Amino acid sequence: MFKRLLGVSLLFGMAATAPPALAASCGDREAMTEKLASGYSERLTAGGLQKGRTEATVIEVWASDETGTFTVLVTHANGISCVVATGSSFFHLPEKAPDTGTPS
């Protein structure tokens, strides 16, 4: 019984202290964006500032009209970017023309 309890405690303890899986997809922003541009023909298409509790980060959407791929990066103030999403079949929404109304 003691061995089982110890084993379960160790298992949950290791799981709780393990680094997140996304940490493996983080790196220097300049190197990551160069790879997105040269390897996937992606370019910065959208972005914005996200204010968190501890720090502000920049959310960037990189996409390619050629390949249809896209990547979402979160960039921290220290210059480290992390990939939070990737995918295919990227599309742009056309801008809606302003409604001119009905002439009176």
FENSUL-V293926 format. One record per helix or strand. SS is the DSSP state (helix for helix, strand for strand). FROM is the first residue (numbers start at 1). TO is the last residue. Records with the same first field share a line. If there is no record, write none. Layout:
SS = FROM-TO, FROM-TO
//
This chain:
helix = 2-17, 21-25, 29-40
strand = 26-28, 43-51, 56-63, 70-75, 80-87
//
